[in-house]
Amino acid sequence: MRRNALSTFIAALIPGVGYMYLGLYKKGLEALALFLLVKPVFSIVGLGAIGALLQFFIWIYAFVDTFKIASLMDSGREIYDDTFILGNFYSRDIYGNRKNIDSKYLINLLAIVLILVGVFSIINKAFATNELYIMIKSFVKMYFIPVVMVLGGLYLLLQNKR
């Protein structure tokens, strides 16, 4: 069944809602919850800017992935409603059944995330009054997202010429 492109676009503007529009409710609810909670949780430890940056990347990923999944569904491919994050760690056999994941990868991923959040939180607290740190932090807040968007656009243009 082919979906309306405009409806897909409008639904994809809100992370997770696009997945739900495609019938992937588990994935959609997890993506929406992650998007809504990441900034407040990071703000608690003084890393609101990193939380906002993660929100931006979650939004971009969910937006693009919604169209990729819609295209696969329109071509007749069966898409399973896996979770937003953990669904990528599962593999499927030829019958479509999920195979178990190796928990050591998840534990290592969680450990790395906790270490990075802790290190960034310590740096943020230790240098909170340093003028150079404040200047760098404000520069990143103002210019990082636009620079990433310009570089991403240039990358897409260069990829399209091949």
TINU-962941 format. One record per residue (C-alpha): x, y, z; residue in three letters. Coordinates in Angstrom, 2 decimals, m for minus. Each point is the difference from the previous one (the first is absolute). Example, Ala and Ser with C-alpha at 12.3 -4.5 7.8 and 13.67 -1.06 7.14 Angstrom:
<site xx="12.30" yy="m4.50" zz="7.80" vexdren="Ala"/>
<site xx="1.37" yy="3.44" zz="m0.66" vexdren="Ser"/>
***
This chain:
<site xx="0.00" yy="0.00" zz="0.00" vexdren="Met"/>
<site xx="1.50" yy="3.31" zz="m1.07" vexdren="Arg"/>
<site xx="m0.19" yy="2.81" zz="2.52" vexdren="Arg"/>
<site xx="m0.66" yy="3.65" zz="m0.65" vexdren="Asn"/>
<site xx="3.39" yy="1.77" zz="m0.24" vexdren="Ala"/>
<site xx="m1.28" yy="3.22" zz="1.57" vexdren="Leu"/>
<site xx="m1.51" yy="m1.87" zz="2.96" vexdren="Ser"/>
<site xx="3.24" yy="m1.93" zz="0.45" vexdren="Thr"/>
<site xx="1.99" yy="3.27" zz="m0.08" vexdren="Phe"/>
<site xx="m2.25" yy="1.71" zz="2.55" vexdren="Ile"/>
<site xx="0.06" yy="m3.01" zz="2.32" vexdren="Ala"/>
<site xx="3.79" yy="m0.33" zz="m0.33" vexdren="Ala"/>
<site xx="0.49" yy="3.58" zz="1.23" vexdren="Leu"/>
<site xx="m0.61" yy="m1.25" zz="3.55" vexdren="Ile"/>
<site xx="2.43" yy="m2.78" zz="0.92" vexdren="Pro"/>
<site xx="m1.86" yy="m3.25" zz="0.52" vexdren="Gly"/>
<site xx="m3.31" yy="1.17" zz="m1.45" vexdren="Val"/>
<site xx="1.20" yy="m0.92" zz="m3.49" vexdren="Gly"/>
<site xx="0.67" yy="m3.55" zz="1.16" vexdren="Tyr"/>
<site xx="m3.43" yy="m0.18" zz="1.60" vexdren="Met"/>
<site xx="m1.57" yy="1.26" zz="m3.25" vexdren="Tyr"/>
<site xx="1.69" yy="m2.95" zz="m1.71" vexdren="Leu"/>
<site xx="m1.44" yy="m2.39" zz="2.62" vexdren="Gly"/>
<site xx="3.24" yy="m0.44" zz="1.98" vexdren="Leu"/>
<site xx="m1.40" yy="0.99" zz="3.40" vexdren="Tyr"/>
<site xx="2.69" yy="m1.53" zz="2.22" vexdren="Lys"/>
<site xx="2.77" yy="1.71" zz="m1.96" vexdren="Lys"/>
<site xx="m1.96" yy="3.25" zz="m0.18" vexdren="Gly"/>
<site xx="m0.77" yy="0.22" zz="3.70" vexdren="Leu"/>
<site xx="3.60" yy="m0.74" zz="0.93" vexdren="Glu"/>
<site xx="1.34" yy="2.60" zz="m2.44" vexdren="Ala"/>
<site xx="m2.46" yy="2.64" zz="1.23" vexdren="Leu"/>
<site xx="0.76" yy="m0.72" zz="3.67" vexdren="Ala"/>
<site xx="3.75" yy="0.08" zz="m0.63" vexdren="Leu"/>
<site xx="m0.31" yy="3.29" zz="m1.90" vexdren="Phe"/>
<site xx="m2.08" yy="1.62" zz="2.74" vexdren="Leu"/>
<site xx="2.10" yy="m1.26" zz="2.93" vexdren="Leu"/>
<site xx="3.59" yy="0.35" zz="m1.22" vexdren="Val"/>
<site xx="0.35" yy="3.76" zz="0.55" vexdren="Lys"/>
<site xx="m1.62" yy="0.15" zz="3.46" vexdren="Pro"/>
<site xx="2.07" yy="m2.96" zz="1.21" vexdren="Val"/>
<site xx="3.23" yy="1.53" zz="m1.28" vexdren="Phe"/>
<site xx="m0.98" yy="3.38" zz="1.48" vexdren="Ser"/>
<site xx="m0.16" yy="m1.59" zz="3.45" vexdren="Ile"/>
<site xx="3.75" yy="m0.68" zz="m0.13" vexdren="Val"/>
<site xx="0.73" yy="3.40" zz="m1.57" vexdren="Gly"/>
<site xx="0.32" yy="m1.20" zz="m3.59" vexdren="Leu"/>
<site xx="m3.09" yy="1.54" zz="m1.57" vexdren="Gly"/>
<site xx="1.95" yy="1.02" zz="m3.13" vexdren="Ala"/>
<site xx="1.08" yy="m3.59" zz="m0.63" vexdren="Ile"/>
<site xx="m3.58" yy="m1.13" zz="0.62" vexdren="Gly"/>
<site xx="m1.22" yy="2.51" zz="m2.60" vexdren="Ala"/>
<site xx="2.64" yy="m1.27" zz="m2.44" vexdren="Leu"/>
<site xx="m1.11" yy="m3.59" zz="0.57" vexdren="Leu"/>
<site xx="m3.59" yy="1.08" zz="m0.55" vexdren="Gln"/>
<site xx="1.01" yy="1.48" zz="m3.33" vexdren="Phe"/>
<site xx="1.70" yy="m3.24" zz="m1.11" vexdren="Phe"/>
<site xx="m2.96" yy="m2.10" zz="1.19" vexdren="Ile"/>
<site xx="m2.32" yy="2.25" zz="m2.00" vexdren="Trp"/>
<site xx="2.13" yy="m0.25" zz="m3.17" vexdren="Ile"/>
<site xx="0.35" yy="m3.78" zz="0.30" vexdren="Tyr"/>
<site xx="m3.71" yy="m0.59" zz="0.66" vexdren="Ala"/>
<site xx="m1.00" yy="2.34" zz="m2.84" vexdren="Phe"/>
<site xx="2.24" yy="m1.68" zz="m2.59" vexdren="Val"/>
<site xx="m0.71" yy="m3.52" zz="1.30" vexdren="Asp"/>
<site xx="m3.76" yy="0.58" zz="m0.25" vexdren="Thr"/>
<site xx="0.32" yy="0.65" zz="m3.74" vexdren="Phe"/>
<site xx="2.35" yy="m2.96" zz="m0.46" vexdren="Lys"/>
<site xx="m2.46" yy="m2.32" zz="1.74" vexdren="Ile"/>
<site xx="m2.97" yy="1.46" zz="m1.93" vexdren="Ala"/>
<site xx="1.86" yy="m0.66" zz="m3.25" vexdren="Ser"/>
<site xx="0.74" yy="m3.59" zz="1.04" vexdren="Leu"/>
<site xx="m3.65" yy="m0.53" zz="0.97" vexdren="Met"/>
<site xx="m1.20" yy="1.48" zz="m3.30" vexdren="Asp"/>
<site xx="2.23" yy="m2.44" zz="m1.87" vexdren="Ser"/>
<site xx="m1.75" yy="m2.88" zz="1.78" vexdren="Gly"/>
<site xx="2.67" yy="m0.85" zz="2.54" vexdren="Arg"/>
<site xx="m1.21" yy="m1.12" zz="3.42" vexdren="Glu"/>
<site xx="1.29" yy="2.21" zz="2.81" vexdren="Ile"/>
<site xx="0.01" yy="m1.21" zz="3.60" vexdren="Tyr"/>
<site xx="m0.90" yy="2.29" zz="2.89" vexdren="Asp"/>
<site xx="3.27" yy="m0.14" zz="1.92" vexdren="Asp"/>
<site xx="1.01" yy="2.48" zz="2.63" vexdren="Thr"/>
<site xx="1.67" yy="3.26" zz="m1.04" vexdren="Phe"/>
<site xx="3.38" yy="m0.65" zz="1.64" vexdren="Ile"/>
<site xx="0.23" yy="m3.67" zz="0.85" vexdren="Leu"/>
<site xx="m1.62" yy="m1.14" zz="m3.25" vexdren="Gly"/>
<site xx="3.27" yy="0.70" zz="m1.78" vexdren="Asn"/>
<site xx="1.83" yy="m2.54" zz="2.18" vexdren="Phe"/>
<site xx="m2.24" yy="m2.90" zz="m0.97" vexdren="Tyr"/>
<site xx="0.34" yy="m2.06" zz="m3.13" vexdren="Ser"/>
<site xx="m2.66" yy="m2.13" zz="m1.63" vexdren="Arg"/>
<site xx="0.11" yy="m3.45" zz="m1.42" vexdren="Asp"/>
<site xx="m1.41" yy="m0.88" zz="m3.42" vexdren="Ile"/>
<site xx="m3.48" yy="m0.45" zz="1.53" vexdren="Tyr"/>
<site xx="m0.06" yy="3.48" zz="1.54" vexdren="Gly"/>
<site xx="0.50" yy="m1.16" zz="3.58" vexdren="Asn"/>
<site xx="2.20" yy="2.16" zz="2.19" vexdren="Arg"/>
<site xx="3.27" yy="m1.50" zz="1.15" vexdren="Lys"/>
<site xx="1.29" yy="0.92" zz="3.42" vexdren="Asn"/>
<site xx="2.64" yy="2.65" zz="0.32" vexdren="Ile"/>
<site xx="3.27" yy="m0.34" zz="1.78" vexdren="Asp"/>
<site xx="m0.53" yy="1.93" zz="3.25" vexdren="Ser"/>
<site xx="3.68" yy="0.93" zz="0.27" vexdren="Lys"/>
<site xx="m0.47" yy="2.49" zz="m2.86" vexdren="Tyr"/>
<site xx="m2.87" yy="1.71" zz="1.80" vexdren="Leu"/>
<site xx="1.92" yy="0.10" zz="3.26" vexdren="Ile"/>
<site xx="3.04" yy="1.47" zz="m1.76" vexdren="Asn"/>
<site xx="m2.18" yy="2.60" zz="m1.75" vexdren="Leu"/>
<site xx="m1.64" yy="0.97" zz="3.29" vexdren="Leu"/>
<site xx="3.40" yy="0.20" zz="1.69" vexdren="Ala"/>
<site xx="1.38" yy="2.30" zz="m2.71" vexdren="Ile"/>
<site xx="m3.07" yy="2.26" zz="0.18" vexdren="Val"/>
<site xx="0.22" yy="0.24" zz="3.79" vexdren="Leu"/>
<site xx="3.73" yy="0.76" zz="m0.11" vexdren="Ile"/>
<site xx="m0.44" yy="2.71" zz="m2.66" vexdren="Leu"/>
<site xx="m2.91" yy="1.66" zz="1.82" vexdren="Val"/>
<site xx="1.96" yy="m0.10" zz="3.26" vexdren="Gly"/>
<site xx="3.17" yy="1.45" zz="m1.57" vexdren="Val"/>
<site xx="m1.93" yy="2.78" zz="m1.76" vexdren="Phe"/>
<site xx="m1.86" yy="0.78" zz="3.22" vexdren="Ser"/>
<site xx="3.27" yy="0.22" zz="1.97" vexdren="Ile"/>
<site xx="1.58" yy="2.24" zz="m2.65" vexdren="Ile"/>
<site xx="m3.08" yy="2.21" zz="m0.04" vexdren="Asn"/>
<site xx="0.06" yy="0.39" zz="3.80" vexdren="Lys"/>
<site xx="3.79" yy="0.42" zz="0.26" vexdren="Ala"/>
<site xx="0.27" yy="2.71" zz="m2.66" vexdren="Phe"/>
<site xx="m3.37" yy="1.70" zz="0.56" vexdren="Ala"/>
<site xx="1.67" yy="3.31" zz="0.96" vexdren="Thr"/>
<site xx="2.86" yy="m0.11" zz="m2.51" vexdren="Asn"/>
<site xx="m0.45" yy="2.77" zz="m2.60" vexdren="Glu"/>
<site xx="1.55" yy="m1.98" zz="m2.87" vexdren="Leu"/>
<site xx="m2.26" yy="m2.98" zz="0.74" vexdren="Tyr"/>
<site xx="m3.05" yy="2.27" zz="0.12" vexdren="Ile"/>
<site xx="1.00" yy="1.57" zz="m3.32" vexdren="Met"/>
<site xx="0.52" yy="m3.40" zz="m1.69" vexdren="Ile"/>
<site xx="m3.27" yy="m1.28" zz="1.41" vexdren="Lys"/>
<site xx="m1.95" yy="3.01" zz="m1.30" vexdren="Ser"/>
<site xx="1.72" yy="m0.29" zz="m3.40" vexdren="Phe"/>
<site xx="m0.99" yy="m3.67" zz="m0.27" vexdren="Val"/>
<site xx="m3.59" yy="0.82" zz="1.03" vexdren="Lys"/>
<site xx="m0.30" yy="2.72" zz="m2.64" vexdren="Met"/>
<site xx="1.85" yy="m1.52" zz="m2.96" vexdren="Tyr"/>
<site xx="0.24" yy="m3.77" zz="0.30" vexdren="Phe"/>
<site xx="m3.45" yy="m0.90" zz="m1.36" vexdren="Ile"/>
<site xx="0.20" yy="2.39" zz="m3.00" vexdren="Pro"/>
<site xx="3.50" yy="m1.23" zz="m0.85" vexdren="Val"/>
<site xx="m1.14" yy="m3.64" zz="0.20" vexdren="Val"/>
<site xx="m2.94" yy="0.80" zz="m2.27" vexdren="Met"/>
<site xx="2.23" yy="1.74" zz="m2.58" vexdren="Val"/>
<site xx="2.52" yy="m2.85" zz="0.06" vexdren="Leu"/>
<site xx="m2.80" yy="m2.57" zz="m0.25" vexdren="Gly"/>
<site xx="m1.47" yy="1.83" zz="m3.00" vexdren="Gly"/>
<site xx="3.38" yy="0.19" zz="m1.70" vexdren="Leu"/>
<site xx="0.57" yy="m3.69" zz="0.66" vexdren="Tyr"/>
<site xx="m3.37" yy="m0.89" zz="m1.55" vexdren="Leu"/>
<site xx="0.72" yy="2.17" zz="m3.05" vexdren="Leu"/>
<site xx="3.40" yy="m1.62" zz="m0.50" vexdren="Leu"/>
<site xx="m1.49" yy="m3.49" zz="0.42" vexdren="Gln"/>
<site xx="m2.67" yy="0.80" zz="m2.57" vexdren="Asn"/>
<site xx="2.60" yy="0.91" zz="m2.66" vexdren="Lys"/>
<site xx="1.49" yy="m3.50" zz="0.00" vexdren="Arg"/>
***
